[in-house]
Amino acid sequence: MRGTPGRIFLSRILDENAASAQNIACGDRGQPCNHVLHRRKRWCCLEALGMPPAWNTDNVQETPANLSLEELHDMRKLVCLVGLFSLSCLTAAAQESRTTKDVSLEYSYIRANPQTSGLSNYNVNGGTASLAINSRTWIGINGEFSGYHVGQVGGTSVNSELLTYMVGPQVYVHHFSHFTPFVQGLFGAAHSTGAGFGTPATRDSFAMATGGGVDIPYTKHVSLRLGPVDYLLTNFAELPGAGRRRQDNLRLNAGLRWRF
């Protein structure tokens, strides 16, 4: 600090008695010395006593005199709220962008429904394995492979296999605390190795499954999966020499889902 010893001594006295010095009028402004900055307060008190300040205050930025302590406190609250809101948005965006994977193993039952007159409905049993990659918490892409054994068609014993390969979107509904409904639409192909679905000349077919189910959490990563209950469409030829017919089949699945 530059200045005469007398000025330095007076400045220190004013610092130690700031509460009393605040009541001294600031020159010709006629207002109490209530500036927030410590240096500005000392400068005003020296100016009120008719003494020039012992340092340069041209570059000192003072708090606007019109802002009260309550207004400053409100501004601090607003800044904190804006910061918290920004942090929560970033956290939500990070969670939303996290990719998860679901692996499901399920028992699968099909009630086959041929369209040819005289052919009765029959039961098909098998299993399904699927992998879903969820780019968001509410939607993913599901790839599914299913295999079935056909043991009897009507009153006739057969030994045939049915395979399906499908992929499509799967949408989750996160509006319930104890379970999570989902819907899906899968598209792909079906292949038969014998009687029941198709004929020796046409063993391949288009396949589509649309439906939904419910996941019931058991642990953090494991859920009981009820469903999907699907409408399964195939279009195998049902008799030799005949054209393709549409089979409107019902499919019921149930099993376990692992999320990681």
C-alpha positions as CSV (number, residue, x, y, z in Angstrom):
1,M,0.0,0.0,0.0
2,R,1.3,3.5,-0.9
3,G,0.7,6.7,1.0
4,T,1.9,8.6,4.1
5,P,2.1,6.8,7.4
6,G,-0.8,9.0,8.7
7,R,-3.1,7.9,5.9
8,I,-2.1,4.3,6.4
9,F,-2.8,4.5,10.1
10,L,-6.2,6.2,9.6
11,S,-7.1,3.6,7.0
12,R,-6.4,0.8,9.5
13,I,-8.4,2.5,12.2
14,L,-11.3,2.8,9.8
15,D,-11.0,-0.9,8.9
16,E,-11.1,-1.9,12.6
17,N,-14.1,0.3,13.2
18,A,-16.1,-0.5,10.0
19,A,-19.4,-0.5,11.8
20,S,-18.9,3.1,13.0
21,A,-17.4,4.2,9.7
22,Q,-20.5,3.1,7.7
23,N,-22.4,6.0,9.2
24,I,-20.0,8.6,7.8
25,A,-21.5,10.5,4.8
26,C,-19.8,9.8,1.4
27,G,-18.8,13.3,0.3
28,D,-21.4,15.3,-1.4
29,R,-23.6,12.2,-2.1
30,G,-24.9,12.4,1.5
31,Q,-25.4,8.6,1.8
32,P,-24.0,6.2,4.3
33,C,-20.9,4.3,3.4
34,N,-22.6,1.0,2.8
35,H,-20.6,-0.3,-0.2
36,V,-20.1,-4.1,-0.3
37,L,-16.5,-4.1,-1.4
38,H,-14.0,-3.6,1.4
39,R,-11.8,-1.3,-0.6
40,R,-14.6,0.8,-1.8
41,K,-15.8,1.3,1.8
42,R,-12.4,2.4,2.9
43,W,-12.2,4.8,-0.1
44,C,-15.6,6.4,0.7
45,C,-14.7,6.9,4.3
46,L,-11.4,8.7,3.4
47,E,-13.2,10.8,0.9
48,A,-15.8,11.8,3.5
49,L,-13.0,13.1,5.7
50,G,-11.6,15.2,2.8
51,M,-8.6,12.9,2.2
52,P,-7.8,11.4,-1.2
53,P,-7.5,7.6,-1.2
54,A,-4.1,6.1,-0.9
55,W,-4.6,3.7,-3.9
56,N,-6.2,3.7,-7.3
57,T,-9.8,2.5,-7.4
58,D,-10.4,3.1,-11.1
59,N,-10.3,-0.7,-11.9
60,V,-12.4,-1.8,-8.9
61,Q,-15.8,-3.2,-9.9
62,E,-18.3,-2.6,-7.2
63,T,-21.6,-4.4,-6.7
64,P,-24.5,-2.2,-8.0
65,A,-25.9,-0.1,-5.2
66,N,-29.4,-0.9,-6.2
67,L,-29.1,-4.6,-5.2
68,S,-30.0,-5.3,-1.6
69,L,-28.8,-8.3,0.3
70,E,-32.2,-10.0,-0.2
71,E,-31.9,-9.5,-4.0
72,L,-28.4,-11.0,-4.0
73,H,-29.7,-13.9,-2.0
74,D,-32.5,-14.5,-4.5
75,M,-30.1,-14.3,-7.4
76,R,-27.9,-17.0,-5.6
77,K,-31.0,-19.2,-5.3
78,L,-31.8,-18.8,-8.9
79,V,-28.3,-19.7,-10.0
80,C,-28.4,-22.8,-7.8
81,L,-31.7,-23.9,-9.2
82,V,-30.5,-23.4,-12.8
83,G,-27.4,-25.5,-12.0
84,L,-29.5,-28.3,-10.4
85,F,-31.9,-28.3,-13.4
86,S,-29.0,-28.6,-15.8
87,L,-27.4,-31.4,-13.8
88,S,-30.6,-33.3,-13.7
89,C,-31.1,-32.9,-17.5
90,L,-27.6,-34.2,-18.1
91,T,-28.1,-37.2,-15.8
92,A,-31.4,-38.1,-17.5
93,A,-29.9,-37.8,-20.9
94,A,-27.0,-40.1,-19.8
95,Q,-29.4,-42.6,-18.4
96,E,-31.6,-42.4,-21.5
97,S,-28.7,-43.0,-23.8
98,R,-27.5,-46.1,-22.0
99,T,-27.9,-49.3,-24.1
100,T,-29.2,-52.4,-22.4
101,K,-29.5,-56.0,-23.6
102,D,-32.2,-58.6,-22.9
103,V,-31.8,-62.3,-23.2
104,S,-35.0,-64.4,-23.0
105,L,-35.5,-68.2,-22.8
106,E,-39.2,-69.2,-23.1
107,Y,-41.4,-72.2,-23.5
108,S,-43.6,-71.7,-26.7
109,Y,-46.9,-73.2,-27.7
110,I,-48.6,-72.8,-31.1
111,R,-52.2,-73.6,-31.8
112,A,-52.0,-74.1,-35.6
113,N,-55.0,-73.2,-37.7
114,P,-54.9,-74.5,-41.3
115,Q,-57.3,-73.0,-43.8
116,T,-57.9,-76.0,-45.9
117,S,-61.3,-77.6,-45.4
118,G,-61.1,-80.9,-43.6
119,L,-57.8,-80.1,-41.8
120,S,-58.3,-79.7,-38.1
121,N,-56.4,-77.5,-35.7
122,Y,-53.5,-79.0,-33.9
123,N,-51.0,-78.3,-31.1
124,V,-47.3,-77.6,-31.5
125,N,-44.8,-77.4,-28.6
126,G,-41.3,-75.9,-28.6
127,G,-39.1,-73.1,-27.3
128,T,-37.9,-69.6,-28.1
129,A,-34.6,-67.8,-27.5
130,S,-34.4,-64.1,-28.2
131,L,-31.9,-61.2,-27.8
132,A,-33.1,-57.6,-27.6
133,I,-30.8,-54.6,-27.8
134,N,-32.5,-51.5,-26.2
135,S,-31.1,-48.2,-27.4
136,R,-33.6,-46.4,-25.1
137,T,-35.4,-47.5,-21.9
138,W,-38.6,-47.8,-23.8
139,I,-37.7,-49.3,-27.2
140,G,-35.4,-52.0,-28.6
141,I,-34.8,-54.3,-31.5
142,N,-35.6,-57.9,-30.8
143,G,-34.2,-60.9,-32.7
144,E,-35.9,-64.2,-32.1
145,F,-35.3,-67.9,-33.0
146,S,-38.0,-70.5,-32.2
147,G,-38.0,-74.3,-32.8
148,Y,-41.1,-76.6,-32.5
149,H,-41.8,-80.3,-32.8
150,V,-45.0,-81.4,-34.6
151,G,-46.0,-84.8,-33.3
152,Q,-49.6,-85.2,-34.4
153,V,-51.9,-83.5,-37.0
154,G,-55.5,-84.4,-36.4
155,G,-55.5,-88.2,-35.7
156,T,-52.3,-88.8,-37.6
157,S,-48.9,-89.2,-36.0
158,V,-46.2,-87.2,-37.7
159,N,-42.5,-86.3,-37.0
160,S,-41.9,-82.8,-38.2
161,E,-40.0,-79.7,-37.1
162,L,-41.0,-76.0,-37.5
163,L,-38.4,-73.3,-37.3
164,T,-39.0,-69.5,-37.2
165,Y,-36.5,-66.6,-37.5
166,M,-37.9,-63.2,-36.9
167,V,-36.7,-59.7,-36.0
168,G,-38.5,-56.4,-35.2
169,P,-39.1,-53.6,-32.7
170,Q,-40.1,-54.1,-29.1
171,V,-41.7,-51.3,-27.1
172,Y,-41.8,-51.2,-23.2
173,V,-44.4,-49.3,-21.2
174,H,-42.8,-48.1,-17.9
175,H,-45.9,-46.7,-16.2
176,F,-46.3,-49.5,-13.5
177,S,-44.2,-50.1,-10.4
178,H,-44.5,-53.9,-10.2
179,F,-44.6,-55.0,-13.9
180,T,-43.6,-53.8,-17.3
181,P,-45.9,-54.4,-20.3
182,F,-44.4,-54.7,-23.7
183,V,-45.5,-55.0,-27.3
184,Q,-43.7,-56.3,-30.3
185,G,-43.9,-56.7,-34.1
186,L,-41.6,-59.3,-35.6
187,F,-41.0,-60.2,-39.3
188,G,-39.0,-63.0,-40.9
189,A,-39.3,-66.5,-42.2
190,A,-40.4,-70.0,-41.2
191,H,-39.1,-73.4,-42.3
192,S,-40.7,-76.8,-42.0
193,T,-39.0,-80.2,-42.3
194,G,-42.1,-82.4,-42.8
195,A,-45.8,-82.8,-42.5
196,G,-48.0,-80.3,-40.7
197,F,-46.6,-77.1,-42.1
198,G,-45.9,-77.1,-45.8
199,T,-45.5,-79.7,-48.4
200,P,-42.4,-81.4,-49.9
201,A,-42.3,-78.7,-52.7
202,T,-42.8,-75.7,-50.4
203,R,-41.0,-75.9,-47.0
204,D,-40.3,-72.2,-46.5
205,S,-42.8,-69.4,-45.7
206,F,-43.0,-65.8,-44.7
207,A,-43.7,-65.4,-40.9
208,M,-45.0,-62.5,-38.8
209,A,-45.7,-62.3,-35.1
210,T,-47.5,-59.4,-33.4
211,G,-48.5,-59.3,-29.8
212,G,-47.3,-58.4,-26.3
213,G,-46.7,-59.6,-22.8
214,V,-45.6,-58.6,-19.3
215,D,-42.2,-58.6,-17.5
216,I,-42.4,-59.1,-13.7
217,P,-39.1,-58.2,-12.0
218,Y,-37.7,-60.9,-9.6
219,T,-34.2,-59.4,-9.1
220,K,-32.4,-56.4,-10.5
221,H,-31.5,-58.3,-13.6
222,V,-33.9,-61.2,-13.8
223,S,-37.7,-61.0,-14.6
224,L,-40.4,-63.5,-15.1
225,R,-41.7,-63.0,-18.6
226,L,-45.4,-63.8,-19.2
227,G,-45.9,-63.8,-23.0
228,P,-45.6,-62.7,-25.6
229,V,-49.1,-63.8,-26.7
230,D,-48.8,-63.4,-30.4
231,Y,-50.8,-63.7,-33.6
232,L,-48.4,-65.8,-35.7
233,L,-48.9,-65.6,-39.5
234,T,-47.5,-68.1,-41.9
235,N,-48.4,-68.9,-45.5
236,F,-47.4,-72.5,-46.2
237,A,-49.0,-74.6,-48.9
238,E,-51.2,-77.2,-47.1
239,L,-51.8,-79.8,-49.8
240,P,-49.5,-81.0,-52.6
241,G,-50.1,-79.2,-55.8
242,A,-52.2,-76.5,-54.1
243,G,-51.2,-72.9,-53.7
244,R,-50.1,-71.2,-50.6
245,R,-52.7,-70.6,-47.9
246,R,-52.6,-68.3,-44.9
247,Q,-52.4,-69.9,-41.4
248,D,-53.7,-67.7,-38.6
249,N,-52.0,-69.3,-35.7
250,L,-52.0,-68.4,-32.0
251,R,-48.7,-68.5,-30.1
252,L,-48.3,-68.4,-26.3
253,N,-44.9,-68.0,-24.6
254,A,-43.6,-67.8,-21.0
255,G,-40.1,-67.9,-19.5
256,L,-37.3,-65.8,-18.0
257,R,-35.6,-62.6,-19.1
258,W,-32.1,-61.5,-18.2
259,R,-31.2,-57.8,-18.6
260,F,-27.6,-56.6,-18.6
